[in-house]
């Protein structure tokens, strides 16, 4: 079986020993190049839960929330956004008077924590990089 692009050919061979043998070949005007067998990782789509545990902060300080993900799926997930109750939290800068910062590692920082922050649960929303599926944390933090 072969899949052809403009100048790339992906060839897939079924093997009795290893399941699949995948090779990438490049056709150029003067040369032909063939790679060694590519290494691929099989991923099993299985159920998982995200968790946000309560964050303890003194009034007026910064509360830090972390979206905890199971190790077997962590490399395929990215925190897409955070929710406070039914509201989606947008990251904003402290210089602009904003209270929320969402970092690349998925952490949420809530500046100037108040008792109002504990009235609704914080939940993280993660997106699976391979399937595109979005999952909301089952355990929420306050």
Helices and strands as residue ranges (DSSP letters): E 2-4, E 8-15, E 19-27, E 32-34, E 63-65, G 74-76, E 77-84, E 87-89, G 94-96, E 100-102, E 108-110, G 115-119, E 122-128, E 134-136
